[in-house]
Amino acid sequence: MNIIVCIKQVVDPEAPPAHFKVDTTTNRLILPTDIPPVIDPYSEYALEAALQLRDKYAGKITAISLGNNLQKEVIKKPLSMGADELVLVEDELFTSNDSWSIAKVLATTIIKIGAYDVILCGRQSADRDAGQIGSGIAEILKLPVITVARKIDIDGTKVLVERVTDDGYETIETTLPTVITVSNEIGEPRYPTIRGIMAAKKKEPTIWKSVDLDIESSQSGIDGCRSHLVKLLKPVYEGKCEFVDGEIPEDAASNLSKRLRQEKVL
Amino acid sequence: MTEYKGIMVLAESAEGKLASITREILGCGQKLANELGEELTAAVLGNHVATLAREVIIHGADKVYLADNPILEHYTNESYTNFMEVIVKQVMPKILILGQTAIGRDLAPSLAFRLETSATTDCIELSINIESGKLLQTKPIYGGNLIATFTSECHPQIATVRPKVYPPTKPDNSRQGKIVKIDTEPEIVSTRTKVIDKVFQSKEGIRLEDAAVVIGGGRGIGSAEGFKQLEELARLLGGAVGATRPPCDNNWIEETAQIGLTGKIIAPKFYMAVAISGSSQHISGCSGAKNIIAINKDAEANIFNVARFGIIGDWKKIIPVFTEKVRELLME
């Protein structure tokens, strides 16, 4: 079975909120210089799903990453976690944060790789939080898509996916090849093993540029954007918390109930 | 070429009735339709859903496009994308609004790519730019750390709207509107996907997203046993218990109790965040609460930035006493 996983490098979403600052003249995030980027945690769940599938049914995992300024020590993490191959698509011409142009480049990359049975993505990315890339790739490649998966089982050419819904989950049956986006319910991503880290050190990723991919310039990068970011702000919270205390914690609890009653909150 | 015109919303049902999110996006759609001076229509898809179409009119739509077909009995990405493609190509709305629900968040991107347009998911505000007439689509990005506004040159401009952002419209039984049946079937009717089972995991009682009182617990609660204590307080106040992601991942509480960007969006009158540090991811899901009361050991915890009242301290010492005091207050 050939599994392709889309992996994104993002600004560390665990960085303290104060590190997210906006350059209001360009409407862009000022990249924090003291906090290194990471593999998107949502992508890691997709990779974990891929590893679970390979554990159960054998096969080959190819991780693909599209981006600029990809940091080798960061972006090679899928290899150290157990992916077999890594393809990096890095070109200034592909610079974009728009779902349309990103999905177009990724789908073209997948076509060039050729063999695929399951294509996995995170349910969304930790930077754009759009949740559209998996669905976009599926539309472009004319494949079925199942989003926000919590469990994946394969039986021959049949795939059974548990998809998270608003009040539980539903089991969906489809056929291979298919695109699946993965949610955190799939299970904690495994840590890289020592063997994996050593193997990743030796392994060089395949690097493709725009000339390597058969894609029209009108479909990728800035020209391929279907939507435009026109304003970027940092949310402002009032920050007027009234702290209630007491001699001992139990007093504080008692005082809180009184204050809440006074203010008619309770 | 015909012009794109009007606002369309996709209706959803919940337990046979119009879903509250649909009443919310009808309210949002009405506002936009008034600003543009155009019509508000709705797409109703399903099997035997004619009564739902009437409900949509009563709740604010001027016209309903109804696709009533056995294939649409259960939502699947393929069947809904196929039928919505037919409807949108026939009606040509300028703006299409869906709820940010299990259906909306799944359908909007597929439909956008099918129609070669854009979609903006999880919007917390939609408005019209007076000069350009374009839809301003505002949503949290970077896990809620930043708020971005997007526009698009393509049509329809598709957006999904987060639950609990817009107040639901009130029913008006005197409202009249036309119901147009969609007879054209999509070119491809058969689908490669089918729903074979649905499992409801939510607890009996008050739904977390509808509760007026919510008690939320974080990683610091430490065990399923700890959540039982929160449940006791919630029960006393007639509320529900929620959590951040770690307690759900650790099975201290059911997965459906997760509050945050990738979980439930809540807007209760009273939200008590217990041992919750307040990641942007979580705050994104609870910032609509009227009163946030935070209990945390760490005085620097981010949750205190959004809280109205707070106690710095160990929840294990505070919650039992607080629960007793609340019990006494309620007896008065």
Interface residues (C-beta under 8 A of the other chain):
Chain A: V11 P13 E14 P16 P17 F20 V22 L29 D98 S99 W100 A103 R123 Q124 A126 D127 R128 D129 A130 G131 Q132 S135 G136 A138 E139 I140 P144 V145 I146 T147 V148 R150 L160 R163 V164 T165 D166 D167 G168 Y169 E170 T171 I172 E173 T174 T175 S183 N184 E185 E188 R226 S227 H228 L229 V230 K231 L232 L233 K234 P235 Y237 E238 G239 K240 C241 E242 F243 V244 D245 I248 P249 E250 A252 A253 S254 L256 S257 K258 R259 L260 R261 V265 L266
Chain B: T76 N77 E78 T101 A102 R105 D106 A108 P109 S110 A112 F113 R114 E116 T117 S118 A119 T120 T121 D122 L136 Q137 T138 K139 P140 I141 Y142 G143 G144 N145 L146 I147 A148 T149 F150 T151 S152 E153 C154 T191 R192 T193 K194 V195 I196 D197 K198 V199 F200 Q201 S202 R207 L237 R245 D249 E255 T256 L261 T262 F270 S279 S280 Q281 I283 S287 N291 I293 A294 N302 F304 N305 V306 A307 R308 F309 G310 I311 I312 G313 D314 K317 I318 I319 P320 V321 F322 K325 V326 L329
